[in-house]
Amino acid sequence: MSAVNDTKFQPAVILLTGIPGQEKFHVWISIPFCLMYVISIVGNSVILFIIKTDPTLHEPMYIFLSMLAITDLGLSISTLPTVLSIFWFNSREISFNACFAQLFFIHLLTLTESSVLLSMAFDRFVAICNPLRYDSIVTPPRIAKMGLVSLLRGVVLIFPLPILLKQYRYCHENILSHSYCLNQEVITMACSDIRAHSIYSFFGTLASLGLDVLLILLSYVMILKAVLNIASHAERLKALNTCVSHVCVVLIFYSPEIGLSVIHRFVKRSSPLFQSLMGNVYLLVPPLMNPIVYSVKTKSIRARIIRVFVK
């Protein structure tokens, strides 16, 4: 009887979903997905290579950019196996332990990237609002500590989630609407009391992503206030231009994140196709667009990329 109950409350596998209703076109759909992964991995790797090999780029702004590239590489690699296995081989099954491991890394890297974006906002704030003390405030040891704290904060906040998920019994439909595992979806399969998990997830999100967004907004309010006090119109534009890339990356990262959270928490009945598309935008577009944005908008990065490919 115990074995029967365990089977009932613990499905052997979880089924992932590609693009609902488009299964017969999955091979063709895999082509743009492959291109996105290739561009993301190659683009972020090129950014890292250029920053590492060029001593003139060993400055705070570019060190933060390399941190962003590392987290983007991690996000791409964490979703690539399940996404491509669905589109290429129609392999939708994933074990519970593998699913928990995947969602741990996805959420860990998401929180880490959010922290890195906050650190980059702090870097721009100091550079514009207190330029004379910039070199004494944003030092390499302090940058290293900020990167370590970003990673440790993610580990501390996300590590309890797989532990909580493993304690629950699962009796609802074991089909997820995305090509990878997310905490918000896995918990809907549980038939146990999930109040502790829901409370922890809510306050964890507020203490991480919510706080980061608030502090980034606050930093840009203070940046705008400092820029408006600059007398020269040309100097104002020059100061604001140093923030354009970061603002674009922040919008690219947080917009789909907030949209997907709203869908999972508040929209009870939404189109499976829309959910799937939002899920893919949430994790595939930021790692794809971040290196493109910085390559286009940052003159020093753009010049070195052109030099590498011309050679």
Phi and psi restraints in degrees (value plus and minus 20) as a CYANA .aco file:
   2 SER   PHI     -81.9   -41.9
   2 SER   PSI     -63.1   -23.1
   3 ALA   PHI     -84.2   -44.2
   3 ALA   PSI     -58.1   -18.1
   4 VAL   PHI     -83.9   -43.9
   4 VAL   PSI     -64.2   -24.2
   5 ASN   PHI     -85.3   -45.3
   5 ASN   PSI     -59.6   -19.6
   6 ASP   PHI     -81.9   -41.9
   6 ASP   PSI     -60.1   -20.1
   7 THR   PHI     -85.9   -45.9
   7 THR   PSI     -59.2   -19.2
   8 LYS   PHI     -85.7   -45.7
   8 LYS   PSI     -60.3   -20.3
   9 PHE   PHI    -117.6   -77.6
   9 PHE   PSI     -21.1    18.9
  10 GLN   PHI    -158.4  -118.4
  10 GLN   PSI      66.4   106.4
  11 PRO   PHI     -75.7   -35.7
  11 PRO   PSI     129.4   169.4
  12 ALA   PHI     -84.9   -44.9
  12 ALA   PSI     -57.4   -17.4
  13 VAL   PHI    -160.8  -120.8
  13 VAL   PSI     146.1   186.1
  14 ILE   PHI    -130.4   -90.4
  14 ILE   PSI     121.2   161.2
  15 LEU   PHI    -120.9   -80.9
  15 LEU   PSI     104.7   144.7
  16 LEU   PHI    -111.6   -71.6
  16 LEU   PSI     146.5   186.5
  17 THR   PHI    -147.7  -107.7
  17 THR   PSI     117.2   157.2
  18 GLY   PHI    -104.0   -64.0
  18 GLY   PSI    -135.7   -95.7
  19 ILE   PHI    -124.1   -84.1
  19 ILE   PSI      87.9   127.9
  20 PRO   PHI     -76.3   -36.3
  20 PRO   PSI     112.6   152.6
  21 GLY   PHI      60.9   100.9
  21 GLY   PSI     -23.3    16.7
  22 GLN   PHI    -140.0  -100.0
  22 GLN   PSI       6.3    46.3
  23 GLU   PHI     -78.4   -38.4
  23 GLU   PSI     -55.8   -15.8
  24 LYS   PHI     -92.8   -52.8
  24 LYS   PSI     -32.5     7.5
  25 PHE   PHI    -125.7   -85.7
  25 PHE   PSI      -9.3    30.7
  26 HIS   PHI     -79.3   -39.3
  26 HIS   PSI     -56.7   -16.7
  27 VAL   PHI     -82.9   -42.9
  27 VAL   PSI     -62.0   -22.0
  28 TRP   PHI     -91.6   -51.6
  28 TRP   PSI     -57.8   -17.8
  29 ILE   PHI     -85.0   -45.0
  29 ILE   PSI     -47.5    -7.5
  30 SER   PHI     -85.2   -45.2
  30 SER   PSI     -42.6    -2.6
  31 ILE   PHI     -83.4   -43.4
  31 ILE   PSI     -73.1   -33.1
  32 PRO   PHI     -84.3   -44.3
  32 PRO   PSI     -52.1   -12.1
  33 PHE   PHI     -84.8   -44.8
  33 PHE   PSI     -62.8   -22.8
  34 CYS   PHI     -81.4   -41.4
  34 CYS   PSI     -62.2   -22.2
  35 LEU   PHI     -82.1   -42.1
  35 LEU   PSI     -60.8   -20.8
  36 MET   PHI     -82.8   -42.8
  36 MET   PSI     -63.2   -23.2
  37 TYR   PHI     -86.2   -46.2
  37 TYR   PSI     -62.2   -22.2
  38 VAL   PHI     -82.9   -42.9
  38 VAL   PSI     -67.8   -27.8
  39 ILE   PHI     -82.8   -42.8
  39 ILE   PSI     -61.6   -21.6
  40 SER   PHI     -83.1   -43.1
  40 SER   PSI     -70.0   -30.0
  41 ILE   PHI     -88.1   -48.1
  41 ILE   PSI     -65.4   -25.4
  42 VAL   PHI     -86.4   -46.4
  42 VAL   PSI     -64.8   -24.8
  43 GLY   PHI     -80.8   -40.8
  43 GLY   PSI     -67.8   -27.8
  44 ASN   PHI     -88.8   -48.8
  44 ASN   PSI     -54.1   -14.1
  45 SER   PHI     -86.4   -46.4
  45 SER   PSI     -59.7   -19.7
  46 VAL   PHI     -84.0   -44.0
  46 VAL   PSI     -62.9   -22.9
  47 ILE   PHI     -78.1   -38.1
  47 ILE   PSI     -66.6   -26.6
  48 LEU   PHI     -83.0   -43.0
  48 LEU   PSI     -63.1   -23.1
  49 PHE   PHI     -82.8   -42.8
  49 PHE   PSI     -64.9   -24.9
  50 ILE   PHI     -85.0   -45.0
  50 ILE   PSI     -64.2   -24.2
  51 ILE   PHI     -85.9   -45.9
  51 ILE   PSI     -58.5   -18.5
  52 LYS   PHI     -89.9   -49.9
  52 LYS   PSI     -58.7   -18.7
  53 THR   PHI    -110.1   -70.1
  53 THR   PSI     -32.2     7.8
  54 ASP   PHI    -127.1   -87.1
  54 ASP   PSI      86.9   126.9
  55 PRO   PHI     -80.2   -40.2
  55 PRO   PSI     -47.0    -7.0
  56 THR   PHI     -89.7   -49.7
  56 THR   PSI     -34.3     5.7
  57 LEU   PHI    -118.7   -78.7
  57 LEU   PSI     -11.8    28.2
  58 HIS   PHI    -103.6   -63.6
  58 HIS   PSI      39.4    79.4
  59 GLU   PHI    -139.3   -99.3
  59 GLU   PSI     140.6   180.6
  60 PRO   PHI     -71.0   -31.0
  60 PRO   PSI     -67.3   -27.3
  61 MET   PHI     -76.9   -36.9
  61 MET   PSI     -62.3   -22.3
  62 TYR   PHI     -99.6   -59.6
  62 TYR   PSI     -47.3    -7.3
  63 ILE   PHI     -86.2   -46.2
  63 ILE   PSI     -63.2   -23.2
  64 PHE   PHI     -82.5   -42.5
  64 PHE   PSI     -58.5   -18.5
  65 LEU   PHI     -83.3   -43.3
  65 LEU   PSI     -57.5   -17.5
  66 SER   PHI     -86.9   -46.9
  66 SER   PSI     -56.6   -16.6
  67 MET   PHI     -81.1   -41.1
  67 MET   PSI     -63.0   -23.0
  68 LEU   PHI     -82.1   -42.1
  68 LEU   PSI     -61.5   -21.5
  69 ALA   PHI     -84.2   -44.2
  69 ALA   PSI     -57.8   -17.8
  70 ILE   PHI     -85.0   -45.0
  70 ILE   PSI     -64.8   -24.8
  71 THR   PHI     -85.4   -45.4
  71 THR   PSI     -56.7   -16.7
  72 ASP   PHI     -85.0   -45.0
  72 ASP   PSI     -60.1   -20.1
  73 LEU   PHI     -81.2   -41.2
  73 LEU   PSI     -63.1   -23.1
  74 GLY   PHI     -82.2   -42.2
  74 GLY   PSI     -61.5   -21.5
  75 LEU   PHI     -83.5   -43.5
  75 LEU   PSI     -61.6   -21.6
  76 SER   PHI     -84.3   -44.3
  76 SER   PSI     -64.9   -24.9
  77 ILE   PHI     -88.6   -48.6
  77 ILE   PSI     -52.1   -12.1
  78 SER   PHI     -90.6   -50.6
  78 SER   PSI     -46.7    -6.7
  79 THR   PHI    -121.6   -81.6
  79 THR   PSI     -39.9     0.1
  80 LEU   PHI     -76.0   -36.0
  80 LEU   PSI     -66.5   -26.5
  81 PRO   PHI     -79.1   -39.1
  81 PRO   PSI     -66.0   -26.0
  82 THR   PHI     -94.8   -54.8
  82 THR   PSI     -58.5   -18.5
  83 VAL   PHI     -83.1   -43.1
  83 VAL   PSI     -70.1   -30.1
  84 LEU   PHI     -92.9   -52.9
  84 LEU   PSI     -50.3   -10.3
  85 SER   PHI     -86.8   -46.8
  85 SER   PSI     -51.6   -11.6
  86 ILE   PHI     -90.6   -50.6
  86 ILE   PSI     -67.4   -27.4
  87 PHE   PHI     -93.7   -53.7
  87 PHE   PSI     -53.9   -13.9
  88 TRP   PHI    -107.2   -67.2
  88 TRP   PSI     -64.3   -24.3
  89 PHE   PHI    -137.7   -97.7
  89 PHE   PSI     -18.0    22.0
  90 ASN   PHI      34.9    74.9
  90 ASN   PSI      13.6    53.6
  91 SER   PHI    -112.4   -72.4
  91 SER   PSI      78.1   118.1
  92 ARG   PHI    -117.7   -77.7
  92 ARG   PSI     -29.0    11.0
  93 GLU   PHI    -104.8   -64.8
  93 GLU   PSI     120.5   160.5
  94 ILE   PHI    -163.9  -123.9
  94 ILE   PSI     116.9   156.9
  95 SER   PHI     -91.5   -51.5
  95 SER   PSI     141.6   181.6
  96 PHE   PHI     -81.4   -41.4
  96 PHE   PSI     -65.0   -25.0
  97 ASN   PHI     -83.7   -43.7
  97 ASN   PSI     -61.3   -21.3
  98 ALA   PHI     -85.5   -45.5
  98 ALA   PSI     -57.3   -17.3
  99 CYS   PHI     -84.8   -44.8
  99 CYS   PSI     -64.1   -24.1
 100 PHE   PHI     -83.3   -43.3
 100 PHE   PSI     -59.9   -19.9
 101 ALA   PHI     -84.7   -44.7
 101 ALA   PSI     -62.3   -22.3
 102 GLN   PHI     -84.5   -44.5
 102 GLN   PSI     -65.7   -25.7
 103 LEU   PHI     -86.6   -46.6
 103 LEU   PSI     -51.5   -11.5
 104 PHE   PHI     -80.9   -40.9
 104 PHE   PSI     -69.4   -29.4
 105 PHE   PHI     -89.5   -49.5
 105 PHE   PSI     -57.0   -17.0
 106 ILE   PHI     -82.3   -42.3
 106 ILE   PSI     -69.8   -29.8
 107 HIS   PHI     -90.8   -50.8
 107 HIS   PSI     -55.6   -15.6
 108 LEU   PHI     -81.2   -41.2
 108 LEU   PSI     -68.2   -28.2
 109 LEU   PHI     -89.1   -49.1
 109 LEU   PSI     -51.9   -11.9
 110 THR   PHI     -84.5   -44.5
 110 THR   PSI     -65.8   -25.8
 111 LEU   PHI     -86.2   -46.2
 111 LEU   PSI     -58.7   -18.7
 112 THR   PHI     -83.5   -43.5
 112 THR   PSI     -62.3   -22.3
 113 GLU   PHI     -84.5   -44.5
 113 GLU   PSI     -57.9   -17.9
 114 SER   PHI     -81.1   -41.1
 114 SER   PSI     -61.7   -21.7
 115 SER   PHI     -85.5   -45.5
 115 SER   PSI     -58.9   -18.9
 116 VAL   PHI     -84.6   -44.6
 116 VAL   PSI     -60.9   -20.9
 117 LEU   PHI     -83.3   -43.3
 117 LEU   PSI     -56.8   -16.8
 118 LEU   PHI     -85.6   -45.6
 118 LEU   PSI     -61.6   -21.6
 119 SER   PHI     -82.3   -42.3
 119 SER   PSI     -58.7   -18.7
 120 MET   PHI     -87.0   -47.0
 120 MET   PSI     -55.2   -15.2
 121 ALA   PHI     -85.8   -45.8
 121 ALA   PSI     -60.0   -20.0
 122 PHE   PHI     -82.5   -42.5
 122 PHE   PSI     -60.6   -20.6
 123 ASP   PHI     -80.2   -40.2
 123 ASP   PSI     -65.7   -25.7
 124 ARG   PHI     -87.3   -47.3
 124 ARG   PSI     -56.6   -16.6
 125 PHE   PHI     -81.8   -41.8
 125 PHE   PSI     -68.0   -28.0
 126 VAL   PHI     -86.2   -46.2
 126 VAL   PSI     -60.5   -20.5
 127 ALA   PHI     -83.5   -43.5
 127 ALA   PSI     -54.0   -14.0
 128 ILE   PHI    -114.8   -74.8
 128 ILE   PSI     -60.0   -20.0
 129 CYS   PHI    -107.7   -67.7
 129 CYS   PSI     -44.3    -4.3
 130 ASN   PHI    -162.0  -122.0
 130 ASN   PSI      40.7    80.7
 131 PRO   PHI     -85.1   -45.1
 131 PRO   PSI     -49.5    -9.5
 132 LEU   PHI     -88.7   -48.7
 132 LEU   PSI     -46.0    -6.0
 133 ARG   PHI    -125.8   -85.8
 133 ARG   PSI      -9.9    30.1
 134 TYR   PHI     -77.3   -37.3
 134 TYR   PSI     -69.0   -29.0
 135 ASP   PHI     -85.7   -45.7
 135 ASP   PSI     -47.7    -7.7
 136 SER   PHI    -106.4   -66.4
 136 SER   PSI     -40.6    -0.6
 137 ILE   PHI    -111.4   -71.4
 137 ILE   PSI     -71.1   -31.1
 138 VAL   PHI    -114.0   -74.0
 138 VAL   PSI      59.7    99.7
 139 THR   PHI    -119.3   -79.3
 139 THR   PSI     136.9   176.9
 140 PRO   PHI     -74.0   -34.0
 140 PRO   PSI     -64.4   -24.4
 141 PRO   PHI     -80.3   -40.3
 141 PRO   PSI     -58.8   -18.8
 142 ARG   PHI     -88.4   -48.4
 142 ARG   PSI     -57.2   -17.2
 143 ILE   PHI     -83.1   -43.1
 143 ILE   PSI     -62.8   -22.8
 144 ALA   PHI     -81.4   -41.4
 144 ALA   PSI     -60.3   -20.3
 145 LYS   PHI     -85.8   -45.8
 145 LYS   PSI     -59.8   -19.8
 146 MET   PHI     -83.8   -43.8
 146 MET   PSI     -60.7   -20.7
 147 GLY   PHI     -84.7   -44.7
 147 GLY   PSI     -61.6   -21.6
 148 LEU   PHI     -85.8   -45.8
 148 LEU   PSI     -62.4   -22.4
 149 VAL   PHI     -83.8   -43.8
 149 VAL   PSI     -58.8   -18.8
 150 SER   PHI     -79.1   -39.1
 150 SER   PSI     -65.4   -25.4
 151 LEU   PHI     -88.6   -48.6
 151 LEU   PSI     -65.1   -25.1
 152 LEU   PHI     -85.2   -45.2
 152 LEU   PSI     -57.6   -17.6
 153 ARG   PHI     -81.4   -41.4
 153 ARG   PSI     -62.4   -22.4
 154 GLY   PHI     -83.1   -43.1
 154 GLY   PSI     -63.1   -23.1
 155 VAL   PHI     -82.4   -42.4
 155 VAL   PSI     -66.5   -26.5
 156 VAL   PHI     -82.6   -42.6
 156 VAL   PSI     -61.0   -21.0
 157 LEU   PHI     -98.0   -58.0
 157 LEU   PSI     -53.3   -13.3
 158 ILE   PHI    -113.0   -73.0
 158 ILE   PSI     -48.5    -8.5
 159 PHE   PHI     -75.3   -35.3
 159 PHE   PSI     -58.2   -18.2
 160 PRO   PHI     -86.4   -46.4
 160 PRO   PSI     -42.2    -2.2
 161 LEU   PHI     -82.3   -42.3
 161 LEU   PSI     -71.9   -31.9
 162 PRO   PHI     -81.3   -41.3
 162 PRO   PSI     -53.5   -13.5
 163 ILE   PHI     -84.8   -44.8
 163 ILE   PSI     -65.3   -25.3
 164 LEU   PHI     -83.8   -43.8
 164 LEU   PSI     -62.8   -22.8
 165 LEU   PHI     -82.5   -42.5
 165 LEU   PSI     -54.7   -14.7
 166 LYS   PHI     -91.3   -51.3
 166 LYS   PSI     -38.5     1.5
 167 GLN   PHI    -100.7   -60.7
 167 GLN   PSI     -36.5     3.5
 168 TYR   PHI    -107.9   -67.9
 168 TYR   PSI     139.2   179.2
 169 ARG   PHI    -120.8   -80.8
 169 ARG   PSI     124.7   164.7
 170 TYR   PHI    -140.6  -100.6
 170 TYR   PSI     102.9   142.9
 171 CYS   PHI    -153.5  -113.5
 171 CYS   PSI     -25.4    14.6
 172 HIS   PHI    -106.3   -66.3
 172 HIS   PSI     155.5   195.5
 173 GLU   PHI     -75.7   -35.7
 173 GLU   PSI     107.8   147.8
 174 ASN   PHI    -112.5   -72.5
 174 ASN   PSI      26.5    66.5
 175 ILE   PHI    -142.2  -102.2
 175 ILE   PSI     104.6   144.6
 176 LEU   PHI    -117.9   -77.9
 176 LEU   PSI     134.5   174.5
 177 SER   PHI    -112.5   -72.5
 177 SER   PSI     -16.6    23.4
 178 HIS   PHI    -140.2  -100.2
 178 HIS   PSI     154.6   194.6
 179 SER   PHI    -110.8   -70.8
 179 SER   PSI      -6.9    33.1
 180 TYR   PHI    -175.9  -135.9
 180 TYR   PSI     153.2   193.2
 181 CYS   PHI    -117.0   -77.0
 181 CYS   PSI     110.7   150.7
 182 LEU   PHI    -143.2  -103.2
 182 LEU   PSI     125.1   165.1
 183 ASN   PHI     -76.9   -36.9
 183 ASN   PSI     -62.1   -22.1
 184 GLN   PHI     -81.5   -41.5
 184 GLN   PSI     -49.0    -9.0
 185 GLU   PHI    -110.1   -70.1
 185 GLU   PSI     -62.2   -22.2
 186 VAL   PHI     -79.9   -39.9
 186 VAL   PSI     -58.8   -18.8
 187 ILE   PHI     -86.3   -46.3
 187 ILE   PSI     -43.3    -3.3
 188 THR   PHI     -89.7   -49.7
 188 THR   PSI     -35.6     4.4
 189 MET   PHI    -102.2   -62.2
 189 MET   PSI     -34.0     6.0
 190 ALA   PHI     -96.2   -56.2
 190 ALA   PSI     124.1   164.1
 191 CYS   PHI    -134.0   -94.0
 191 CYS   PSI      -7.1    32.9
 192 SER   PHI    -112.2   -72.2
 192 SER   PSI     158.7   198.7
 193 ASP   PHI     -95.6   -55.6
 193 ASP   PSI      94.4   134.4
 194 ILE   PHI    -128.9   -88.9
 194 ILE   PSI       0.4    40.4
 195 ARG   PHI     -82.9   -42.9
 195 ARG   PSI     -61.4   -21.4
 196 ALA   PHI     -81.3   -41.3
 196 ALA   PSI     -62.6   -22.6
 197 HIS   PHI     -84.2   -44.2
 197 HIS   PSI     -64.3   -24.3
 198 SER   PHI     -83.6   -43.6
 198 SER   PSI     -63.1   -23.1
 199 ILE   PHI     -84.6   -44.6
 199 ILE   PSI     -63.8   -23.8
 200 TYR   PHI     -84.2   -44.2
 200 TYR   PSI     -63.5   -23.5
 201 SER   PHI     -83.1   -43.1
 201 SER   PSI     -61.2   -21.2
 202 PHE   PHI     -84.5   -44.5
 202 PHE   PSI     -71.6   -31.6
 203 PHE   PHI     -91.0   -51.0
 203 PHE   PSI     -51.0   -11.0
 204 GLY   PHI     -84.1   -44.1
 204 GLY   PSI     -60.1   -20.1
 205 THR   PHI     -86.4   -46.4
 205 THR   PSI     -61.5   -21.5
 206 LEU   PHI     -83.7   -43.7
 206 LEU   PSI     -60.4   -20.4
 207 ALA   PHI     -95.8   -55.8
 207 ALA   PSI     -31.9     8.1
 208 SER   PHI    -135.5   -95.5
 208 SER   PSI    -101.5   -61.5
 209 LEU   PHI     -83.4   -43.4
 209 LEU   PSI     -63.0   -23.0
 210 GLY   PHI     -82.0   -42.0
 210 GLY   PSI     -65.3   -25.3
 211 LEU   PHI     -86.0   -46.0
 211 LEU   PSI     -59.4   -19.4
 212 ASP   PHI     -82.2   -42.2
 212 ASP   PSI     -66.4   -26.4
 213 VAL   PHI     -80.3   -40.3
 213 VAL   PSI     -63.4   -23.4
 214 LEU   PHI     -82.2   -42.2
 214 LEU   PSI     -64.5   -24.5
 215 LEU   PHI     -89.3   -49.3
 215 LEU   PSI     -55.5   -15.5
 216 ILE   PHI     -84.5   -44.5
 216 ILE   PSI     -64.0   -24.0
 217 LEU   PHI     -81.2   -41.2
 217 LEU   PSI     -63.2   -23.2
 218 LEU   PHI     -82.0   -42.0
 218 LEU   PSI     -62.0   -22.0
 219 SER   PHI     -82.4   -42.4
 219 SER   PSI     -58.5   -18.5
 220 TYR   PHI     -96.3   -56.3
 220 TYR   PSI     -47.6    -7.6
 221 VAL   PHI     -83.2   -43.2
 221 VAL   PSI     -63.8   -23.8
 222 MET   PHI     -90.0   -50.0
 222 MET   PSI     -54.9   -14.9
 223 ILE   PHI     -83.8   -43.8
 223 ILE   PSI     -66.4   -26.4
 224 LEU   PHI     -81.6   -41.6
 224 LEU   PSI     -59.6   -19.6
 225 LYS   PHI     -81.9   -41.9
 225 LYS   PSI     -62.2   -22.2
 226 ALA   PHI     -89.3   -49.3
 226 ALA   PSI     -58.7   -18.7
 227 VAL   PHI     -86.0   -46.0
 227 VAL   PSI     -58.7   -18.7
 228 LEU   PHI     -86.7   -46.7
 228 LEU   PSI     -39.4     0.6
 229 ASN   PHI    -104.1   -64.1
 229 ASN   PSI     -27.1    12.9
 230 ILE   PHI     -97.8   -57.8
 230 ILE   PSI     109.9   149.9
 231 ALA   PHI     -90.9   -50.9
 231 ALA   PSI     -62.7   -22.7
 232 SER   PHI     -98.3   -58.3
 232 SER   PSI     109.3   149.3
 233 HIS   PHI     -83.9   -43.9
 233 HIS   PSI     -59.7   -19.7
 234 ALA   PHI     -83.8   -43.8
 234 ALA   PSI     -60.2   -20.2
 235 GLU   PHI     -88.0   -48.0
 235 GLU   PSI     -54.3   -14.3
 236 ARG   PHI     -81.0   -41.0
 236 ARG   PSI     -68.5   -28.5
 237 LEU   PHI     -82.9   -42.9
 237 LEU   PSI     -58.5   -18.5
 238 LYS   PHI     -83.9   -43.9
 238 LYS   PSI     -62.5   -22.5
 239 ALA   PHI     -85.7   -45.7
 239 ALA   PSI     -64.7   -24.7
 240 LEU   PHI     -87.0   -47.0
 240 LEU   PSI     -53.0   -13.0
 241 ASN   PHI     -83.2   -43.2
 241 ASN   PSI     -48.5    -8.5
 242 THR   PHI     -90.5   -50.5
 242 THR   PSI     -34.4     5.6
 243 CYS   PHI    -122.1   -82.1
 243 CYS   PSI     -30.1     9.9
 244 VAL   PHI     -79.7   -39.7
 244 VAL   PSI     -66.8   -26.8
 245 SER   PHI     -80.2   -40.2
 245 SER   PSI     -64.3   -24.3
 246 HIS   PHI     -85.3   -45.3
 246 HIS   PSI     -61.0   -21.0
 247 VAL   PHI     -81.7   -41.7
 247 VAL   PSI     -63.4   -23.4
 248 CYS   PHI     -80.7   -40.7
 248 CYS   PSI     -64.7   -24.7
 249 VAL   PHI     -85.5   -45.5
 249 VAL   PSI     -59.6   -19.6
 250 VAL   PHI     -81.1   -41.1
 250 VAL   PSI     -65.9   -25.9
 251 LEU   PHI     -84.0   -44.0
 251 LEU   PSI     -62.0   -22.0
 252 ILE   PHI     -83.4   -43.4
 252 ILE   PSI     -55.8   -15.8
 253 PHE   PHI     -98.9   -58.9
 253 PHE   PSI     -68.7   -28.7
 254 TYR   PHI    -103.2   -63.2
 254 TYR   PSI     -48.7    -8.7
 255 SER   PHI     -80.7   -40.7
 255 SER   PSI     -75.1   -35.1
 256 PRO   PHI     -86.9   -46.9
 256 PRO   PSI     -51.3   -11.3
 257 GLU   PHI     -80.8   -40.8
 257 GLU   PSI     -68.9   -28.9
 258 ILE   PHI     -86.9   -46.9
 258 ILE   PSI     -61.3   -21.3
 259 GLY   PHI     -80.6   -40.6
 259 GLY   PSI     -64.7   -24.7
 260 LEU   PHI     -87.4   -47.4
 260 LEU   PSI     -58.2   -18.2
 261 SER   PHI     -82.7   -42.7
 261 SER   PSI     -61.3   -21.3
 262 VAL   PHI     -83.1   -43.1
 262 VAL   PSI     -62.1   -22.1
 263 ILE   PHI     -82.0   -42.0
 263 ILE   PSI     -66.0   -26.0
 264 HIS   PHI     -90.9   -50.9
 264 HIS   PSI     -53.0   -13.0
 265 ARG   PHI    -110.2   -70.2
 265 ARG   PSI     -54.6   -14.6
 266 PHE   PHI    -140.0  -100.0
 266 PHE   PSI     -44.3    -4.3
 267 VAL   PHI    -114.1   -74.1
 267 VAL   PSI      89.0   129.0
 268 LYS   PHI     -95.7   -55.7
 268 LYS   PSI     -58.9   -18.9
 269 ARG   PHI    -147.1  -107.1
 269 ARG   PSI      84.8   124.8
 270 SER   PHI    -149.4  -109.4
 270 SER   PSI     138.9   178.9
 271 SER   PHI     -81.8   -41.8
 271 SER   PSI     108.8   148.8
 272 PRO   PHI     -77.6   -37.6
 272 PRO   PSI     -55.3   -15.3
 273 LEU   PHI     -85.2   -45.2
 273 LEU   PSI     -62.1   -22.1
 274 PHE   PHI     -85.2   -45.2
 274 PHE   PSI     -62.9   -22.9
 275 GLN   PHI     -79.4   -39.4
 275 GLN   PSI     -64.4   -24.4
 276 SER   PHI     -83.2   -43.2
 276 SER   PSI     -64.0   -24.0
 277 LEU   PHI     -85.2   -45.2
 277 LEU   PSI     -61.8   -21.8
 278 MET   PHI     -84.5   -44.5
 278 MET   PSI     -58.6   -18.6
 279 GLY   PHI     -83.8   -43.8
 279 GLY   PSI     -60.5   -20.5
 280 ASN   PHI     -89.2   -49.2
 280 ASN   PSI     -58.5   -18.5
 281 VAL   PHI     -83.3   -43.3
 281 VAL   PSI     -60.6   -20.6
 282 TYR   PHI     -78.5   -38.5
 282 TYR   PSI     -61.4   -21.4
 283 LEU   PHI    -127.1   -87.1
 283 LEU   PSI     -38.6     1.4
 284 LEU   PHI    -118.9   -78.9
 284 LEU   PSI     -53.0   -13.0
 285 VAL   PHI     -93.2   -53.2
 285 VAL   PSI     -66.5   -26.5
 286 PRO   PHI     -77.1   -37.1
 286 PRO   PSI     -68.2   -28.2
 287 PRO   PHI     -82.9   -42.9
 287 PRO   PSI     -46.5    -6.5
 288 LEU   PHI     -95.4   -55.4
 288 LEU   PSI     -64.2   -24.2
 289 MET   PHI    -104.6   -64.6
 289 MET   PSI     -49.7    -9.7
 290 ASN   PHI     -76.8   -36.8
 290 ASN   PSI     -70.5   -30.5
 291 PRO   PHI     -85.4   -45.4
 291 PRO   PSI     -51.4   -11.4
 292 ILE   PHI     -86.7   -46.7
 292 ILE   PSI     -65.0   -25.0
 293 VAL   PHI     -79.9   -39.9
 293 VAL   PSI     -68.5   -28.5
 294 TYR   PHI     -91.4   -51.4
 294 TYR   PSI     -49.9    -9.9
 295 SER   PHI     -89.4   -49.4
 295 SER   PSI     -56.1   -16.1
 296 VAL   PHI     -99.1   -59.1
 296 VAL   PSI     -62.9   -22.9
 297 LYS   PHI    -111.0   -71.0
 297 LYS   PSI     -37.5     2.5
 298 THR   PHI    -123.3   -83.3
 298 THR   PSI      92.4   132.4
 299 LYS   PHI     -81.0   -41.0
 299 LYS   PSI     -63.4   -23.4
 300 SER   PHI     -85.6   -45.6
 300 SER   PSI     -60.4   -20.4
 301 ILE   PHI     -86.2   -46.2
 301 ILE   PSI     -65.0   -25.0
 302 ARG   PHI     -81.0   -41.0
 302 ARG   PSI     -62.9   -22.9
 303 ALA   PHI     -84.3   -44.3
 303 ALA   PSI     -59.5   -19.5
 304 ARG   PHI     -94.1   -54.1
 304 ARG   PSI     -53.3   -13.3
 305 ILE   PHI     -85.2   -45.2
 305 ILE   PSI     -64.1   -24.1
 306 ILE   PHI     -81.5   -41.5
 306 ILE   PSI     -61.8   -21.8
 307 ARG   PHI     -82.7   -42.7
 307 ARG   PSI     -60.3   -20.3
 308 VAL   PHI     -83.8   -43.8
 308 VAL   PSI     -66.5   -26.5
 309 PHE   PHI     -95.5   -55.5
 309 PHE   PSI     -49.0    -9.0
 310 VAL   PHI     -86.7   -46.7
 310 VAL   PSI     -61.0   -21.0
